[in-house]
Amino acid sequence: MPWPFSPEHDELRATIRAFVERELQPHADEWEAAGDFPDEVFRRMGELGFLGLSYPEEYGGGGGDYLCQIVLAEEMTRCNSGGVAMAVAVQTDMAVPPIYKFGTEEQKRRYLTPAIRGEKIFCLGISEPDAGSDVAGIRTVAKKVDGGWVVNGSKLWITNGRRADCMTLVAKTDREAGHRGISLFIVDTDTPGFEVRRTLDKLGMHTSDTAEIAFTDMFLSDEALLGNEGEGFYNISWELQGERLVGAAGAIAGARRTLDAAVAYANQREAFGRSIGRHQAIRHMLAELATEIEAAQQLVYLAAWKVAAGDYPVREISMAKLMTGEVAWKASDVAMQVFGGYGYSMEVPVQRAWRDSRLIRIGGGTDEVMREVIGRMEGL
């Protein structure tokens, strides 16, 4: 692989790829049909060290740099099930990082270490029925009482919500304080008052369970507070940068594989006496797509390289999220056009890429929100 990866990253890539192709990929169709995959995947990946690649060794991590997370995100696309890759990414790059970044030593020992081992599965509780990209608009409330907090409210679109052992929860602790009235909590899902209300039926990402969660007079002890009270909005904004970048990395890696499939099909499918790839309309369409994928992937690498160097590149991450989402969706749509009627069949994997790739333009901040962020950073 080219810049910014080292030979050590290449070795890691080969190890992850072998695991994915040997232990995950063969089950993709079965898991997609079932709309689920075994929790054992987390335990197995924890056993192999894949859930803690960039965490310190003292917590059971691999001690690697941030680029290890990009390698994992890219190679997980080879499992041929976007839902599996997304569920793992929620664990590695969304719900758990705030515990390492803002948690106490006790919280890290109690939650981070078993999460790295795959012994505890996490979900992230941000989105609500009336608040998605608008994090400040959440209505779930944590009211201070003696010895802790009482939580009431609900969350929606929660990946791993049904299977999770723990949730990193975003809640309002002061309704009148605006952004400064939001705090984070770590919640054990067996806490009384925590209820998985339903599992949602989705267009794509079929193997990832996506739940609606309700909280009814759920008591959390003072030890459940993650970070300082009132700093949750800023802390979850930090988390969202990692979520967006790893999502972008996976999306564009998936787009590359979709393009490869379209090129292979275009070279073997014949029409009007020659392969369709030799027709200018198809050749130019795929050439343009290849150029856009390369540009988007390099933008992801630039942002990831800056993160690995200790920077906080919100501008580049937002651009990468926006561009990869649009290009990944285009790639799946172009591939479906190249495959023609076969692409529209549920028997050919391109339809799965077409369905799964649409989510990146919504989850973790919509395209419209990304444009707003970029516009502000350009001085508009």
GUZAMAR-62762 format. One line per 8 residues: their letters; for each residue y, x, z negated of C-alpha. Coordinates in nm, 4 decimals, decimal comma. Example, Ala and Ser with C-alpha at 12.3 -4.5 7.8 and 13.67 -1.06 7.14 Angstrom:
as	-0,4500:1,2300:-0,7800 | -0,1060:1,3670:-0,7140
***
This chain:
mpwpfspe	0,0000:0,0000:0,0000 | 0,3569:0,1197:0,0705 | 0,6516:0,1583:-0,1657 | 0,6925:0,0795:-0,4512 | 0,3263:0,1245:-0,5464 | 0,1610:0,4425:-0,6726 | -0,1989:0,5629:-0,6271 | -0,2694:0,4209:-0,9744
hdelrati	-0,1525:0,0805:-0,8569 | -0,3787:0,1119:-0,5533 | -0,6766:0,1816:-0,7790 | -0,5895:-0,1211:-0,9897 | -0,5578:-0,3309:-0,6749 | -0,9034:-0,2299:-0,5593 | -1,0523:-0,3172:-0,8993 | -0,8861:-0,6599:-0,9145
rafverel	-0,9734:-0,7338:-0,5524 | -1,3399:-0,6574:-0,6109 | -1,3455:-0,8897:-0,9124 | -1,1650:-1,1733:-0,7323 | -1,3819:-1,1545:-0,4225 | -1,7028:-1,1245:-0,6232 | -1,6478:-1,3658:-0,9138 | -1,3758:-1,6134:-0,8127
qphadewe	-1,3653:-1,6532:-0,4354 | -1,7278:-1,7754:-0,3958 | -1,6516:-2,0725:-0,6242 | -1,3235:-2,1796:-0,4643 | -1,4562:-2,4769:-0,2685 | -1,6646:-2,5985:-0,5612 | -1,3715:-2,5771:-0,8026 | -1,1325:-2,7414:-0,5574
aagdfpde	-1,3724:-3,0332:-0,5129 | -1,4095:-3,0675:-0,8899 | -1,0342:-3,0381:-0,9479 | -1,0963:-2,7865:-1,2246 | -1,2306:-2,4408:-1,3040 | -1,4071:-2,3033:-1,6132 | -1,2145:-2,1669:-1,9102 | -1,4549:-1,8757:-1,8888
vfrrmgel	-1,2318:-1,7341:-1,6116 | -0,9692:-1,6537:-1,8757 | -1,2208:-1,4947:-2,1070 | -1,3696:-1,2881:-1,8256 | -1,0298:-1,1683:-1,7063 | -0,9371:-1,0846:-2,0643 | -1,2560:-0,8862:-2,1032 | -1,1660:-0,6867:-1,7901
gflglsyp	-0,8126:-0,6258:-1,9124 | -0,6396:-0,8257:-1,6390 | -0,4458:-1,0565:-1,8722 | -0,2549:-0,7763:-2,0413 | -0,1906:-0,5188:-1,7732 | 0,1686:-0,4402:-1,8725 | 0,1470:-0,5059:-2,2471 | 0,1227:-0,2186:-2,4992
eeyggggg	-0,2197:-0,0923:-2,5909 | -0,1558:-0,1680:-2,9588 | -0,1891:-0,5405:-2,8751 | -0,4885:-0,4911:-2,6483 | -0,2888:-0,4460:-2,3287 | -0,3266:-0,1910:-2,0556 | 0,0047:-0,0148:-2,1097 | 0,0954:-0,0385:-1,7410
dylcqivl	0,4322:-0,1030:-1,5806 | 0,5698:-0,4267:-1,4381 | 0,4401:-0,3531:-1,0896 | 0,0888:-0,4099:-1,2255 | 0,1821:-0,7771:-1,2595 | 0,2816:-0,7882:-0,8934 | -0,0521:-0,6348:-0,7948 | -0,2352:-0,9010:-0,9971
aeemtrcn	-0,0312:-1,1847:-0,8451 | -0,0967:-1,0598:-0,4931 | -0,4688:-1,0073:-0,5387 | -0,5232:-1,3416:-0,7118 | -0,4349:-1,5119:-0,3820 | -0,7708:-1,3893:-0,2558 | -0,9507:-1,6365:-0,4810 | -0,8569:-1,8983:-0,2169
sggvamav	-0,7459:-2,1469:-0,4806 | -0,3759:-2,1643:-0,5585 | -0,4433:-2,3619:-0,8745 | -0,6559:-2,0872:-1,0281 | -0,3961:-1,8215:-0,9461 | -0,1166:-2,0364:-1,0898 | -0,3051:-2,1130:-1,4110 | -0,3631:-1,7425:-1,4706
avqtdmav	0,0020:-1,6606:-1,3912 | 0,1170:-1,9133:-1,6528 | -0,0851:-1,7146:-1,9052 | 0,0180:-1,3665:-1,7977 | 0,3784:-1,4082:-1,6815 | 0,5228:-1,7322:-1,8180 | 0,4035:-1,8654:-2,1539 | 0,2999:-1,5408:-2,3226
ppiykfgt	0,5802:-1,2893:-2,2395 | 0,8320:-1,4590:-2,4751 | 0,5914:-1,3968:-2,7638 | 0,5951:-1,0250:-2,6947 | 0,9699:-1,0181:-2,6280 | 1,0942:-1,2371:-2,9144 | 0,8023:-1,2820:-3,1534 | 0,7520:-1,1396:-3,4980
eeqkrryl	0,4778:-0,8851:-3,5596 | 0,2702:-1,1582:-3,7208 | 0,3139:-1,3851:-3,4172 | 0,2122:-1,1048:-3,1843 | -0,1046:-1,0358:-3,3818 | -0,1894:-1,4028:-3,4142 | -0,1118:-1,5142:-3,0574 | -0,0383:-1,2285:-2,8178
tpairgek	-0,3522:-1,0263:-2,8846 | -0,5966:-1,3179:-2,8399 | -0,4026:-1,4323:-2,5314 | -0,4515:-1,0881:-2,3766 | -0,8211:-1,1107:-2,4578 | -0,8447:-1,4554:-2,2981 | -0,9486:-1,6057:-2,6293 | -0,6421:-1,8321:-2,6451
ifclgise	-0,5155:-2,0145:-2,3359 | -0,1436:-2,0861:-2,3219 | 0,0789:-2,3392:-2,1512 | 0,4579:-2,3498:-2,1241 | 0,6427:-2,6615:-2,2404 | 0,9756:-2,6836:-2,0560 | 0,9815:-2,9668:-1,7994 | 1,0184:-3,3274:-1,9096
pdagsdva	1,0204:-3,6656:-1,7343 | 1,4008:-3,6438:-1,7051 | 1,4574:-3,2665:-1,7085 | 1,3068:-3,0106:-1,4717 | 1,5323:-2,7337:-1,3423 | 1,8017:-2,8580:-1,5820 | 1,6614:-2,6919:-1,8935 | 1,9709:-2,7829:-2,0956
girtvakk	1,8922:-3,1502:-2,0315 | 1,5691:-3,1590:-2,2306 | 1,5321:-3,4363:-2,4880 | 1,2432:-3,3134:-2,7013 | 1,3888:-3,2654:-3,0493 | 1,2804:-3,0461:-3,3388 | 1,4447:-3,1698:-3,6604 | 1,4713:-2,9315:-3,9545
vdggwvvn	1,2926:-3,0431:-4,2710 | 1,1764:-2,8661:-4,5844 | 0,9370:-2,5908:-4,4857 | 0,9578:-2,6420:-4,1134 | 1,0370:-2,8775:-3,8273 | 0,9348:-3,2240:-3,7067 | 0,9070:-3,2541:-3,3293 | 0,9334:-3,5710:-3,1202
gsklwitn	0,9474:-3,6010:-2,7435 | 0,7388:-3,5278:-2,4360 | 0,6732:-3,2738:-2,1619 | 0,5618:-3,3270:-1,8025 | 0,4099:-3,1106:-1,5253 | 0,2551:-2,8753:-1,7828 | 0,0120:-2,6339:-1,6157 | -0,2874:-2,5588:-1,8433
grradcmt	-0,1671:-2,8515:-2,0560 | -0,5093:-3,0087:-2,0995 | -0,7044:-2,6885:-2,1600 | -0,4455:-2,4956:-2,3626 | -0,5033:-2,3744:-2,7157 | -0,1321:-2,3034:-2,7631 | 0,2026:-2,3949:-2,6128 | 0,5288:-2,2047:-2,5936
lvaktdre	0,7613:-2,4982:-2,6537 | 1,1282:-2,5462:-2,5659 | 1,3006:-2,8025:-2,7906 | 1,6467:-2,9044:-2,9057 | 1,7216:-2,8121:-3,2627 | 2,0868:-2,9203:-3,2463 | 2,1790:-3,2046:-3,0107 | 2,5496:-3,1346:-3,0360
aghrgisl	2,5421:-2,7597:-2,9673 | 2,4694:-2,7663:-2,5931 | 2,2956:-2,4491:-2,4711 | 2,3155:-2,3066:-2,8229 | 2,1178:-2,5978:-2,9610 | 1,7850:-2,5043:-2,7996 | 1,5055:-2,3078:-2,9699 | 1,1535:-2,1897:-2,8910
fivdtdtp	0,8372:-2,2585:-3,0898 | 0,4711:-2,1589:-3,0737 | 0,2505:-2,4665:-3,1099 | -0,1239:-2,4811:-3,1710 | -0,2394:-2,7742:-2,9603 | -0,4695:-2,9040:-3,2342 | -0,1610:-2,9739:-3,4490 | -0,1483:-3,3411:-3,5574
gfevrrtl	0,1015:-3,5266:-3,3388 | 0,0268:-3,3196:-3,0260 | -0,1254:-3,5493:-2,7637 | -0,2353:-3,4882:-2,4051 | -0,1290:-3,8238:-2,2676 | -0,2723:-3,7823:-1,9171 | -0,3721:-3,5313:-1,6506 | -0,1720:-3,5683:-1,3303
dklgmhts	-0,3054:-3,6081:-0,9767 | -0,1233:-3,3701:-0,7403 | -0,0897:-3,3059:-0,3682 | -0,2051:-2,9458:-0,4061 | -0,3023:-2,6889:-0,6677 | -0,6004:-2,9109:-0,7415 | -0,7860:-2,6688:-0,9686 | -0,4993:-2,6309:-1,2165
dtaeiaft	-0,4857:-2,9029:-1,4792 | -0,1333:-3,0423:-1,5028 | -0,0619:-3,2641:-1,8002 | 0,1867:-3,4919:-1,9653 | 0,2173:-3,4051:-2,3343 | 0,3627:-3,6202:-2,6127 | 0,4819:-3,5108:-2,9565 | 0,4926:-3,7720:-3,2306
dmflsdea	0,6216:-3,6582:-3,5714 | 0,4529:-3,3235:-3,5110 | 0,5157:-3,0912:-3,8051 | 0,5593:-2,7185:-3,7392 | 0,6015:-2,4668:-4,0168 | 0,8954:-2,2276:-4,0243 | 0,6613:-1,9563:-3,8932 | 0,6316:-2,1459:-3,5631
llgnegeg	0,9909:-2,0657:-3,4632 | 0,9867:-1,8083:-3,1832 | 1,2949:-1,5884:-3,1876 | 1,6170:-1,6996:-3,3533 | 1,7171:-2,0618:-3,3895 | 1,9660:-2,1633:-3,1210 | 1,8789:-1,8775:-2,8836 | 1,6014:-2,0591:-2,6995
fyniswel	1,8032:-2,1342:-2,3853 | 1,8840:-1,7683:-2,3303 | 1,5319:-1,6614:-2,4159 | 1,3702:-1,9088:-2,1766 | 1,6211:-1,8104:-1,9078 | 1,4863:-1,4560:-1,9454 | 1,1309:-1,5905:-1,9116 | 1,2190:-1,7801:-1,5945
qgerlvga	1,3099:-1,4571:-1,4154 | 0,9553:-1,3276:-1,4566 | 0,8130:-1,6669:-1,3627 | 1,0164:-1,6770:-1,0431 | 0,9336:-1,3233:-0,9378 | 0,5599:-1,3452:-0,9938 | 0,5609:-1,6806:-0,8148 | 0,7436:-1,5218:-0,5223
agaiagar	0,4976:-1,2322:-0,5121 | 0,1983:-1,4643:-0,5016 | 0,3600:-1,6970:-0,2475 | 0,4406:-1,4273:0,0057 | 0,1047:-1,2541:-0,0386 | -0,0579:-1,5887:0,0329 | 0,1665:-1,6313:0,3369 | 0,0502:-1,2945:0,4676
rtldaava	-0,3129:-1,4037:0,4406 | -0,2321:-1,7348:0,6099 | -0,0684:-1,5450:0,8965 | -0,3728:-1,3192:0,9272 | -0,5949:-1,6259:0,9577 | -0,3666:-1,7774:1,2224 | -0,3640:-1,4541:1,4251 | -0,7432:-1,4258:1,4074
yanqreaf	-0,7820:-1,7855:1,5234 | -0,5221:-1,7404:1,8004 | -0,7188:-1,4417:1,9335 | -1,0489:-1,6282:1,9542 | -0,9424:-1,9807:2,0481 | -0,9152:-2,0309:2,4232 | -0,7023:-2,2766:2,6188 | -0,6126:-2,2784:2,9872
grsigrhq	-0,8419:-1,9860:3,0569 | -0,7273:-1,7379:2,7897 | -0,6842:-1,7019:2,4148 | -0,3940:-1,9054:2,2813 | -0,2506:-1,5876:2,1260 | -0,1787:-1,4626:2,4769 | 0,0435:-1,7612:2,5474 | 0,4062:-1,6661:2,4878
airhmlae	0,4850:-1,9758:2,2808 | 0,2167:-1,8917:2,0250 | 0,2687:-1,5150:2,0353 | 0,6427:-1,5426:1,9740 | 0,5962:-1,7990:1,7000 | 0,3609:-1,5694:1,5114 | 0,5737:-1,2612:1,5782 | 0,8764:-1,4321:1,4252
lateieaa	0,6713:-1,5389:1,1249 | 0,5366:-1,1861:1,0753 | 0,8932:-1,0538:1,0704 | 1,0059:-1,3097:0,8139 | 0,7064:-1,2405:0,5912 | 0,7725:-0,8661:0,5989 | 1,1399:-0,9171:0,5100 | 1,0575:-1,1553:0,2250
qqlvylaa	0,7898:-0,9239:0,0875 | 1,0264:-0,6283:0,0835 | 1,2798:-0,8372:-0,1084 | 1,0104:-0,9127:-0,3671 | 0,9301:-0,5423:-0,3931 | 1,2950:-0,4506:-0,4367 | 1,3327:-0,6973:-0,7237 | 1,0050:-0,5841:-0,8829
wkvaagdy	1,1024:-0,2177:-0,8519 | 1,4295:-0,2918:-1,0307 | 1,2473:-0,4749:-1,3099 | 1,0058:-0,1821:-1,3473 | 1,3084:0,0487:-1,3747 | 1,4461:-0,1555:-1,6649 | 1,6984:-0,3612:-1,4705 | 1,7511:-0,7395:-1,4956
pvreisma	1,8058:-0,8274:-1,1264 | 1,8733:-1,2014:-1,1403 | 2,0405:-1,1953:-0,7987 | 1,7496:-1,0274:-0,6205 | 1,4900:-1,2366:-0,8052 | 1,6687:-1,5568:-0,7076 | 1,6892:-1,4436:-0,3461 | 1,3214:-1,3486:-0,3451
klmtgeva	1,2201:-1,6838:-0,4942 | 1,4282:-1,8741:-0,2385 | 1,3208:-1,6766:0,0660 | 0,9503:-1,6473:-0,0145 | 0,9254:-2,0176:-0,0867 | 1,0717:-2,1116:0,2479 | 0,8738:-1,8496:0,4407 | 0,5447:-1,9321:0,2657
wkasdvam	0,5865:-2,2993:0,3491 | 0,6751:-2,2117:0,7091 | 0,3697:-1,9871:0,7340 | 0,1329:-2,2646:0,6328 | 0,2998:-2,5113:0,8692 | 0,2930:-2,2668:1,1619 | -0,0714:-2,1872:1,0883 | -0,1587:-2,5549:1,0889
qvfggygy	0,0107:-2,5866:1,4286 | -0,1867:-2,2922:1,5632 | -0,5136:-2,4350:1,4324 | -0,4284:-2,7740:1,5820 | -0,6677:-3,0543:1,4949 | -0,8924:-2,8143:1,3050 | -0,6028:-2,7257:1,0779 | -0,5593:-3,0904:0,9868
smevpvqr	-0,9229:-3,1148:0,8860 | -1,0183:-3,0787:0,5223 | -1,3026:-2,8517:0,6357 | -1,0654:-2,5677:0,7307 | -0,8799:-2,3795:0,4506 | -0,5397:-2,3874:0,6226 | -0,4827:-2,7395:0,4905 | -0,5199:-2,6063:0,1358
awrdsrli	-0,2576:-2,3395:0,2002 | -0,0319:-2,6089:0,3485 | -0,0623:-2,8223:0,0338 | -0,0507:-2,5436:-0,2233 | 0,2404:-2,3507:-0,0720 | 0,4848:-2,6390:-0,1074 | 0,5066:-2,6137:-0,4864 | 0,6889:-2,2783:-0,5018
rigggtde	1,0019:-2,4469:-0,3622 | 1,0074:-2,6811:-0,6639 | 0,8469:-2,5095:-0,9640 | 1,0343:-2,2504:-1,1676 | 1,3686:-2,3607:-1,0243 | 1,4147:-2,5517:-0,7003 | 1,5529:-2,4039:-0,3790 | 1,8779:-2,5822:-0,4538
vmrevigr	1,9064:-2,4207:-0,7974 | 1,8328:-2,0790:-0,6479 | 2,1145:-2,1267:-0,3988 | 2,3491:-2,2184:-0,6833 | 2,2531:-1,9064:-0,8786 | 2,2955:-1,6833:-0,5753 | 2,6251:-1,8468:-0,4833 | 2,7686:-1,7876:-0,8291
megl	2,6570:-1,4259:-0,8245 | 2,8301:-1,3823:-0,4906 | 3,1533:-1,4903:-0,6557 | 3,1618:-1,8469:-0,5259
***
